[in-house]
Amino acid sequence: GGSKAASLHWTGERAVSVLLLGLLPAAYLCPGPAVDYSLAAALTLHGHWGLGQVITDYVHGDVPIKVANTGLYILSALTFAGLCHFNYHDVGICKAVAMLWSL
C-alpha cells in the first residue's frame, strides 16, 4: 500500500521534472497560452512537492506539520491562481520571461 503510493509519487515527481525540461524550450520556441498554462501547473506542482519535502524533513510534531501542510496547500493554490490570472489578464509567463531577457 504505502510503498506503492510512494513509488508512484516518486515517478510523478520525475515525470513533472522531465515535463519542465521540455516546457522550457517550448516556451522559447512556440510561446502561447497552452505553454503558459502548462508552465503554471507544472511549476506550481513542482514547487508544492519540493516544499512538501522540506516540511517532511524539518517540521516535527503533529500540530506543526498540520499547520505547515495547510499553509503549503494555501500557498500552492494562490500561486497557481496567480499564475493563471497573470496568463489570462496580462502577457503570460512566456512573454514575460522574453521581455525580461530583452532588457
N, CA, C and O atoms as CSV, one atom per row, in Angstrom:
chain,resi,resn,atom,element,x,y,z
A,1,GLY,N,N,0.810,-1.196,0.000
A,1,GLY,CA,C,0.000,0.000,0.000
A,1,GLY,C,C,0.845,1.248,0.000
A,1,GLY,O,O,0.912,1.949,-1.010
A,2,GLY,N,N,1.505,1.548,1.134
A,2,GLY,CA,C,2.271,2.781,1.261
A,2,GLY,C,C,3.482,2.826,0.355
A,2,GLY,O,O,3.837,3.878,-0.177
A,3,SER,N,N,4.118,1.665,0.182
A,3,SER,CA,C,5.305,1.606,-0.665
A,3,SER,C,C,4.956,1.877,-2.129
A,3,SER,O,O,5.697,2.565,-2.831
A,4,LYS,N,N,3.829,1.336,-2.582
A,4,LYS,CA,C,3.402,1.558,-3.960
A,4,LYS,C,C,3.030,3.024,-4.174
A,4,LYS,O,O,3.345,3.600,-5.215
A,5,ALA,N,N,2.359,3.629,-3.190
A,5,ALA,CA,C,1.990,5.045,-3.296
A,5,ALA,C,C,3.242,5.921,-3.344
A,5,ALA,O,O,3.302,6.879,-4.114
A,6,ALA,N,N,4.232,5.592,-2.526
A,6,ALA,CA,C,5.485,6.361,-2.524
A,6,ALA,C,C,6.193,6.222,-3.856
A,6,ALA,O,O,6.753,7.189,-4.373
A,7,SER,N,N,6.170,5.022,-4.413
A,7,SER,CA,C,6.806,4.791,-5.708
A,7,SER,C,C,6.102,5.575,-6.816
A,7,SER,O,O,6.757,6.159,-7.679
A,8,LEU,N,N,4.772,5.586,-6.791
A,8,LEU,CA,C,4.015,6.361,-7.782
A,8,LEU,C,C,4.269,7.855,-7.634
A,8,LEU,O,O,4.367,8.580,-8.624
A,9,HIS,N,N,4.375,8.310,-6.382
A,9,HIS,CA,C,4.661,9.726,-6.139
A,9,HIS,C,C,6.043,10.087,-6.687
A,9,HIS,O,O,6.207,11.116,-7.342
A,10,TRP,N,N,7.026,9.242,-6.417
A,10,TRP,CA,C,8.379,9.469,-6.918
A,10,TRP,C,C,8.370,9.515,-8.447
A,10,TRP,O,O,9.018,10.373,-9.047
A,11,THR,N,N,7.642,8.598,-9.075
A,11,THR,CA,C,7.540,8.571,-10.539
A,11,THR,C,C,6.873,9.842,-11.050
A,11,THR,O,O,7.296,10.403,-12.061
A,12,GLY,N,N,5.838,10.295,-10.360
A,12,GLY,CA,C,5.161,11.538,-10.751
A,12,GLY,C,C,6.083,12.741,-10.652
A,12,GLY,O,O,6.078,13.607,-11.526
A,13,GLU,N,N,6.872,12.794,-9.588
A,13,GLU,CA,C,7.832,13.896,-9.443
A,13,GLU,C,C,8.822,13.914,-10.607
A,13,GLU,O,O,9.126,14.974,-11.155
A,14,ARG,N,N,9.316,12.745,-10.975
A,14,ARG,CA,C,10.268,12.684,-12.086
A,14,ARG,C,C,9.605,13.064,-13.403
A,14,ARG,O,O,10.217,13.720,-14.244
A,15,ALA,N,N,8.355,12.651,-13.581
A,15,ALA,CA,C,7.626,12.986,-14.810
A,15,ALA,C,C,7.430,14.489,-14.930
A,15,ALA,O,O,7.589,15.044,-16.018
A,16,VAL,N,N,7.089,15.156,-13.834
A,16,VAL,CA,C,6.914,16.612,-13.865
A,16,VAL,C,C,8.247,17.292,-14.139
A,16,VAL,O,O,8.294,18.284,-14.866
A,17,SER,N,N,9.327,16.778,-13.572
A,17,SER,CA,C,10.651,17.355,-13.829
A,17,SER,C,C,11.030,17.237,-15.306
A,17,SER,O,O,11.545,18.186,-15.897
A,18,VAL,N,N,10.775,16.078,-15.895
A,18,VAL,CA,C,11.064,15.888,-17.322
A,18,VAL,C,C,10.156,16.775,-18.166
A,18,VAL,O,O,10.594,17.344,-19.166
A,19,LEU,N,N,8.883,16.893,-17.762
A,19,LEU,CA,C,7.951,17.780,-18.464
A,19,LEU,C,C,8.466,19.221,-18.454
A,19,LEU,O,O,8.408,19.915,-19.469
A,20,LEU,N,N,8.966,19.659,-17.308
A,20,LEU,CA,C,9.523,21.016,-17.221
A,20,LEU,C,C,10.723,21.193,-18.150
A,20,LEU,O,O,10.896,22.251,-18.756
A,21,LEU,N,N,11.545,20.158,-18.259
A,21,LEU,CA,C,12.690,20.237,-19.174
A,21,LEU,C,C,12.225,20.434,-20.620
A,21,LEU,O,O,12.900,21.105,-21.400
A,22,GLY,N,N,11.094,19.862,-20.975
A,22,GLY,CA,C,10.551,20.052,-22.316
A,22,GLY,C,C,9.805,21.362,-22.477
A,22,GLY,O,O,9.802,21.952,-23.557
A,23,LEU,N,N,9.173,21.817,-21.403
A,23,LEU,CA,C,8.399,23.058,-21.485
A,23,LEU,C,C,9.281,24.297,-21.617
A,23,LEU,O,O,8.879,25.279,-22.240
A,24,LEU,N,N,10.465,24.259,-21.043
A,24,LEU,CA,C,11.328,25.440,-21.103
A,24,LEU,C,C,11.734,25.784,-22.535
A,24,LEU,O,O,11.618,26.947,-22.921
A,25,PRO,N,N,12.202,24.831,-23.340
A,25,PRO,CA,C,12.476,25.183,-24.737
A,25,PRO,C,C,11.193,25.503,-25.510
A,25,PRO,O,O,11.194,26.355,-26.399
A,26,ALA,N,N,10.105,24.820,-25.168
A,26,ALA,CA,C,8.830,25.094,-25.842
A,26,ALA,C,C,8.372,26.520,-25.577
A,26,ALA,O,O,7.788,27.161,-26.451
A,27,ALA,N,N,8.634,27.010,-24.388
A,27,ALA,CA,C,8.256,28.380,-24.051
A,27,ALA,C,C,9.005,29.383,-24.914
A,27,ALA,O,O,8.480,30.449,-25.238
A,28,TYR,N,N,10.220,29.043,-25.282
A,28,TYR,CA,C,11.022,29.931,-26.127
A,28,TYR,C,C,10.656,29.768,-27.607
A,28,TYR,O,O,10.524,30.753,-28.333
A,29,LEU,N,N,10.494,28.521,-28.041
A,29,LEU,CA,C,10.292,28.244,-29.461
A,29,LEU,C,C,8.856,28.484,-29.924
A,29,LEU,O,O,8.646,28.969,-31.036
A,30,CYS,N,N,7.886,28.162,-29.111
A,30,CYS,CA,C,6.484,28.347,-29.521
A,30,CYS,C,C,5.648,28.817,-28.336
A,30,CYS,O,O,4.819,28.069,-27.817
A,31,PRO,N,N,5.868,30.066,-27.909
A,31,PRO,CA,C,5.115,30.583,-26.764
A,31,PRO,C,C,3.632,30.696,-27.108
A,31,PRO,O,O,3.263,30.923,-28.260
A,32,GLY,N,N,2.813,30.538,-26.113
A,32,GLY,CA,C,1.378,30.660,-26.305
A,32,GLY,C,C,0.630,30.235,-25.060
A,32,GLY,O,O,1.242,29.808,-24.081
A,33,PRO,N,N,-0.684,30.349,-25.089
A,33,PRO,CA,C,-1.487,30.033,-23.905
A,33,PRO,C,C,-1.318,28.594,-23.403
A,33,PRO,O,O,-1.273,28.365,-22.195
A,34,ALA,N,N,-1.224,27.634,-24.311
A,34,ALA,CA,C,-1.085,26.241,-23.872
A,34,ALA,C,C,0.201,26.052,-23.073
A,34,ALA,O,O,0.201,25.375,-22.045
A,35,VAL,N,N,1.280,26.638,-23.536
A,35,VAL,CA,C,2.558,26.521,-22.822
A,35,VAL,C,C,2.505,27.323,-21.522
A,35,VAL,O,O,3.017,26.877,-20.495
A,36,ASP,N,N,1.886,28.507,-21.564
A,36,ASP,CA,C,1.766,29.327,-20.354
A,36,ASP,C,C,1.036,28.586,-19.242
A,36,ASP,O,O,1.512,28.545,-18.107
A,37,TYR,N,N,-0.114,28.002,-19.557
A,37,TYR,CA,C,-0.889,27.302,-18.536
A,37,TYR,C,C,-0.227,25.990,-18.117
A,37,TYR,O,O,-0.332,25.585,-16.959
A,38,SER,N,N,0.443,25.332,-19.039
A,38,SER,CA,C,1.198,24.119,-18.682
A,38,SER,C,C,2.333,24.461,-17.729
A,38,SER,O,O,2.586,23.735,-16.767
A,39,LEU,N,N,3.013,25.564,-17.997
A,39,LEU,CA,C,4.072,26.019,-17.091
A,39,LEU,C,C,3.502,26.384,-15.724
A,39,LEU,O,O,4.097,26.052,-14.698
A,40,ALA,N,N,2.362,27.058,-15.699
A,40,ALA,CA,C,1.742,27.425,-14.427
A,40,ALA,C,C,1.456,26.178,-13.593
A,40,ALA,O,O,1.746,26.146,-12.397
A,41,ALA,N,N,0.892,25.162,-14.221
A,41,ALA,CA,C,0.566,23.932,-13.497
A,41,ALA,C,C,1.826,23.181,-13.076
A,41,ALA,O,O,1.945,22.770,-11.921
A,42,ALA,N,N,2.761,22.999,-13.995
A,42,ALA,CA,C,3.962,22.208,-13.697
A,42,ALA,C,C,4.847,22.902,-12.661
A,42,ALA,O,O,5.365,22.246,-11.757
A,43,LEU,N,N,5.026,24.209,-12.778
A,43,LEU,CA,C,5.850,24.934,-11.803
A,43,LEU,C,C,5.220,24.904,-10.413
A,43,LEU,O,O,5.915,24.733,-9.411
A,44,THR,N,N,3.899,25.070,-10.360
A,44,THR,CA,C,3.220,25.030,-9.067
A,44,THR,C,C,3.342,23.647,-8.436
A,44,THR,O,O,3.650,23.531,-7.250
A,45,LEU,N,N,3.103,22.608,-9.213
A,45,LEU,CA,C,3.192,21.248,-8.685
A,45,LEU,C,C,4.616,20.913,-8.252
A,45,LEU,O,O,4.826,20.308,-7.201
A,46,HIS,N,N,5.589,21.308,-9.064
A,46,HIS,CA,C,6.991,21.067,-8.738
A,46,HIS,C,C,7.370,21.770,-7.424
A,46,HIS,O,O,8.013,21.174,-6.561
A,47,GLY,N,N,6.976,23.008,-7.285
A,47,GLY,CA,C,7.248,23.753,-6.054
A,47,GLY,C,C,6.515,23.180,-4.851
A,47,GLY,O,O,7.064,23.122,-3.750
A,48,HIS,N,N,5.265,22.753,-5.063
A,48,HIS,CA,C,4.477,22.183,-3.978
A,48,HIS,C,C,5.147,20.917,-3.443
A,48,HIS,O,O,5.301,20.746,-2.234
A,49,TRP,N,N,5.538,20.041,-4.356
A,49,TRP,CA,C,6.191,18.809,-3.917
A,49,TRP,C,C,7.540,19.083,-3.268
A,49,TRP,O,O,7.896,18.424,-2.291
A,50,GLY,N,N,8.289,20.034,-3.785
A,50,GLY,CA,C,9.582,20.371,-3.194
A,50,GLY,C,C,9.444,20.927,-1.793
A,50,GLY,O,O,10.165,20.511,-0.886
A,51,LEU,N,N,8.522,21.868,-1.604
A,51,LEU,CA,C,8.308,22.428,-0.266
A,51,LEU,C,C,7.700,21.391,0.676
A,51,LEU,O,O,7.941,21.430,1.882
A,52,GLY,N,N,6.916,20.467,0.132
A,52,GLY,CA,C,6.392,19.375,0.954
A,52,GLY,C,C,7.512,18.529,1.529
A,52,GLY,O,O,7.428,18.073,2.669
A,53,GLN,N,N,8.561,18.318,0.746
A,53,GLN,CA,C,9.721,17.572,1.243
A,53,GLN,C,C,10.461,18.348,2.330
A,53,GLN,O,O,10.967,17.759,3.286
A,54,VAL,N,N,10.522,19.661,2.182
A,54,VAL,CA,C,11.150,20.482,3.229
A,54,VAL,C,C,10.369,20.340,4.529
A,54,VAL,O,O,10.958,20.205,5.602
A,55,ILE,N,N,9.039,20.369,4.432
A,55,ILE,CA,C,8.200,20.198,5.624
A,55,ILE,C,C,8.441,18.818,6.234
A,55,ILE,O,O,8.594,18.688,7.449
A,56,THR,N,N,8.474,17.798,5.394
A,56,THR,CA,C,8.704,16.435,5.885
A,56,THR,C,C,10.041,16.326,6.615
A,56,THR,O,O,10.137,15.661,7.646
A,57,ASP,N,N,11.063,16.976,6.080
A,57,ASP,CA,C,12.402,16.871,6.659
A,57,ASP,C,C,12.599,17.720,7.913
A,57,ASP,O,O,13.322,17.315,8.824
A,58,TYR,N,N,11.963,18.900,7.972
A,58,TYR,CA,C,12.331,19.858,9.020
A,58,TYR,C,C,11.236,20.235,9.998
A,58,TYR,O,O,11.523,20.892,10.999
A,59,VAL,N,N,9.995,19.849,9.752
A,59,VAL,CA,C,8.907,20.193,10.680
A,59,VAL,C,C,8.534,18.935,11.452
A,59,VAL,O,O,8.294,17.884,10.858
A,60,HIS,N,N,8.487,19.041,12.763
A,60,HIS,CA,C,8.219,17.889,13.611
A,60,HIS,C,C,7.069,18.192,14.566
A,60,HIS,O,O,6.888,19.333,14.991
A,61,GLY,N,N,6.306,17.177,14.894
A,61,GLY,CA,C,5.153,17.325,15.777
A,61,GLY,C,C,3.870,17.375,14.962
A,61,GLY,O,O,3.840,17.941,13.869
A,62,ASP,N,N,2.808,16.778,15.504
A,62,ASP,CA,C,1.557,16.677,14.749
A,62,ASP,C,C,0.962,18.033,14.380
A,62,ASP,O,O,0.613,18.260,13.221
A,63,VAL,N,N,0.846,18.920,15.337
A,63,VAL,CA,C,0.213,20.221,15.065
A,63,VAL,C,C,1.060,21.068,14.115
A,63,VAL,O,O,0.517,21.605,13.150
A,64,PRO,N,N,2.365,21.211,14.347
A,64,PRO,CA,C,3.160,21.991,13.392
A,64,PRO,C,C,3.125,21.437,11.965
A,64,PRO,O,O,3.121,22.203,11.001
A,65,ILE,N,N,3.100,20.116,11.832
A,65,ILE,CA,C,3.035,19.518,10.492
A,65,ILE,C,C,1.710,19.858,9.834
A,65,ILE,O,O,1.676,20.205,8.653
A,66,LYS,N,N,0.609,19.761,10.587
A,66,LYS,CA,C,-0.706,20.098,10.024
A,66,LYS,C,C,-0.774,21.561,9.627
A,66,LYS,O,O,-1.327,21.885,8.575
A,67,VAL,N,N,-0.229,22.447,10.437
A,67,VAL,CA,C,-0.223,23.881,10.124
A,67,VAL,C,C,0.634,24.143,8.886
A,67,VAL,O,O,0.229,24.882,7.989
A,68,ALA,N,N,1.805,23.538,8.844
A,68,ALA,CA,C,2.704,23.741,7.705
A,68,ALA,C,C,2.086,23.205,6.417
A,68,ALA,O,O,2.167,23.860,5.379
A,69,ASN,N,N,1.476,22.035,6.467
A,69,ASN,CA,C,0.843,21.469,5.277
A,69,ASN,C,C,-0.348,22.301,4.816
A,69,ASN,O,O,-0.549,22.485,3.615
A,70,THR,N,N,-1.133,22.800,5.755
A,70,THR,CA,C,-2.249,23.676,5.394
A,70,THR,C,C,-1.730,24.942,4.727
A,70,THR,O,O,-2.274,25.388,3.716
A,71,GLY,N,N,-0.679,25.518,5.295
A,71,GLY,CA,C,-0.064,26.699,4.687
A,71,GLY,C,C,0.478,26.407,3.299
A,71,GLY,O,O,0.377,27.242,2.400
A,72,LEU,N,N,1.049,25.233,3.123
A,72,LEU,CA,C,1.587,24.852,1.820
A,72,LEU,C,C,0.474,24.736,0.792
A,72,LEU,O,O,0.625,25.207,-0.335
A,73,TYR,N,N,-0.642,24.115,1.160
A,73,TYR,CA,C,-1.762,23.998,0.214
A,73,TYR,C,C,-2.328,25.370,-0.147
A,73,TYR,O,O,-2.680,25.614,-1.301
A,74,ILE,N,N,-2.413,26.253,0.828
A,74,ILE,CA,C,-2.896,27.612,0.549
A,74,ILE,C,C,-1.921,28.333,-0.372
A,74,ILE,O,O,-2.335,28.962,-1.346
A,75,LEU,N,N,-0.621,28.244,-0.067
A,75,LEU,CA,C,0.400,28.878,-0.899
A,75,LEU,C,C,0.373,28.337,-2.326
A,75,LEU,O,O,0.466,29.104,-3.284
A,76,SER,N,N,0.247,27.031,-2.467
A,76,SER,CA,C,0.220,26.426,-3.802
A,76,SER,C,C,-1.020,26.852,-4.582
A,76,SER,O,O,-0.933,27.149,-5.773
A,77,ALA,N,N,-2.161,26.882,-3.920
A,77,ALA,CA,C,-3.393,27.306,-4.592
A,77,ALA,C,C,-3.298,28.767,-5.026
A,77,ALA,O,O,-3.701,29.114,-6.136
A,78,LEU,N,N,-2.770,29.616,-4.157
A,78,LEU,CA,C,-2.611,31.037,-4.508
A,78,LEU,C,C,-1.591,31.227,-5.626
A,78,LEU,O,O,-1.765,32.082,-6.494
A,79,THR,N,N,-0.529,30.430,-5.603
A,79,THR,CA,C,0.476,30.509,-6.665
A,79,THR,C,C,-0.132,30.147,-8.011
A,79,THR,O,O,0.046,30.869,-8.992
A,80,PHE,N,N,-0.855,29.021,-8.061
A,80,PHE,CA,C,-1.476,28.592,-9.311
A,80,PHE,C,C,-2.513,29.613,-9.776
A,80,PHE,O,O,-2.565,29.948,-10.959
A,81,ALA,N,N,-3.329,30.102,-8.862
A,81,ALA,CA,C,-4.343,31.107,-9.223
A,81,ALA,C,C,-3.678,32.380,-9.727
A,81,ALA,O,O,-4.141,32.980,-10.697
A,82,GLY,N,N,-2.599,32.793,-9.080
A,82,GLY,CA,C,-1.891,33.998,-9.508
A,82,GLY,C,C,-1.268,33.848,-10.883
A,82,GLY,O,O,-1.335,34.766,-11.701
A,83,LEU,N,N,-0.661,32.697,-11.145
A,83,LEU,CA,C,-0.068,32.466,-12.460
A,83,LEU,C,C,-1.138,32.398,-13.547
A,83,LEU,O,O,-0.946,32.925,-14.643
A,84,CYS,N,N,-2.264,31.750,-13.246
A,84,CYS,CA,C,-3.361,31.699,-14.221
A,84,CYS,C,C,-3.936,33.088,-14.464
A,84,CYS,O,O,-4.255,33.435,-15.601
A,85,HIS,N,N,-4.070,33.877,-13.418
A,85,HIS,CA,C,-4.544,35.254,-13.563
A,85,HIS,C,C,-3.576,36.055,-14.426
A,85,HIS,O,O,-3.993,36.818,-15.297
A,86,PHE,N,N,-2.289,35.877,-14.180
A,86,PHE,CA,C,-1.264,36.570,-14.971
A,86,PHE,C,C,-1.328,36.140,-16.434
A,86,PHE,O,O,-1.208,36.974,-17.332
A,87,ASN,N,N,-1.515,34.847,-16.676
A,87,ASN,CA,C,-1.619,34.360,-18.053
A,87,ASN,C,C,-2.851,34.917,-18.758
A,87,ASN,O,O,-2.787,35.256,-19.939
A,88,TYR,N,N,-3.952,35.012,-18.056
A,88,TYR,CA,C,-5.214,35.418,-18.678
A,88,TYR,C,C,-5.315,36.943,-18.832
A,88,TYR,O,O,-5.768,37.436,-19.865
A,89,HIS,N,N,-4.898,37.675,-17.813
A,89,HIS,CA,C,-5.108,39.123,-17.798
A,89,HIS,C,C,-3.877,39.946,-18.168
A,89,HIS,O,O,-3.970,41.167,-18.289
A,90,ASP,N,N,-2.741,39.307,-18.347
A,90,ASP,CA,C,-1.524,40.044,-18.687
A,90,ASP,C,C,-0.847,39.328,-19.856
A,90,ASP,O,O,-1.521,38.661,-20.640
A,91,VAL,N,N,0.448,39.455,-19.980
A,91,VAL,CA,C,1.157,38.949,-21.157
A,91,VAL,C,C,1.408,37.445,-21.111
A,91,VAL,O,O,1.646,36.844,-22.159
A,92,GLY,N,N,1.364,36.821,-19.953
A,92,GLY,CA,C,1.647,35.397,-19.828
A,92,GLY,C,C,3.099,35.152,-19.450
A,92,GLY,O,O,3.955,36.026,-19.586
A,93,ILE,N,N,3.348,33.959,-18.980
A,93,ILE,CA,C,4.676,33.606,-18.473
A,93,ILE,C,C,5.735,33.671,-19.574
A,93,ILE,O,O,6.801,34.253,-19.374
A,94,CYS,N,N,5.445,33.078,-20.734
A,94,CYS,CA,C,6.444,33.024,-21.815
A,94,CYS,C,C,6.857,34.427,-22.263
A,94,CYS,O,O,8.046,34.728,-22.370
A,95,LYS,N,N,5.877,35.267,-22.519
A,95,LYS,CA,C,6.191,36.615,-22.995
A,95,LYS,C,C,6.869,37.440,-21.900
A,95,LYS,O,O,7.749,38.250,-22.192
A,96,ALA,N,N,6.472,37.241,-20.654
A,96,ALA,CA,C,7.092,37.979,-19.553
A,96,ALA,C,C,8.577,37.632,-19.433
A,96,ALA,O,O,9.408,38.517,-19.230
A,97,VAL,N,N,8.907,36.354,-19.559
A,97,VAL,CA,C,10.309,35.944,-19.486
A,97,VAL,C,C,11.077,36.507,-20.686
A,97,VAL,O,O,12.212,36.964,-20.545
A,98,ALA,N,N,10.450,36.471,-21.871
A,98,ALA,CA,C,11.099,37.037,-23.052
A,98,ALA,C,C,11.342,38.533,-22.883
A,98,ALA,O,O,12.377,39.052,-23.303
A,99,MET,N,N,10.392,39.218,-22.272
A,99,MET,CA,C,10.561,40.656,-22.013
A,99,MET,C,C,11.707,40.905,-21.046
A,99,MET,O,O,12.476,41.850,-21.221
A,100,LEU,N,N,11.826,40.051,-20.011
A,100,LEU,CA,C,12.937,40.194,-19.070
A,100,LEU,C,C,14.275,39.963,-19.754
A,100,LEU,O,O,15.240,40.677,-19.479
A,101,TRP,N,N,14.348,38.971,-20.645
A,101,TRP,CA,C,15.590,38.687,-21.350
A,101,TRP,C,C,15.982,39.818,-22.301
A,101,TRP,O,O,17.164,40.009,-22.583
A,102,SER,N,N,14.996,40.566,-22.795
A,102,SER,CA,C,15.300,41.623,-23.747
A,102,SER,C,C,15.812,42.894,-23.075
A,102,SER,O,O,16.233,43.825,-23.761
A,103,LEU,N,N,15.782,42.943,-21.761
A,103,LEU,CA,C,16.266,44.141,-21.048
A,103,LEU,C,C,17.724,44.325,-21.253
A,103,LEU,O,O,18.305,45.277,-20.731
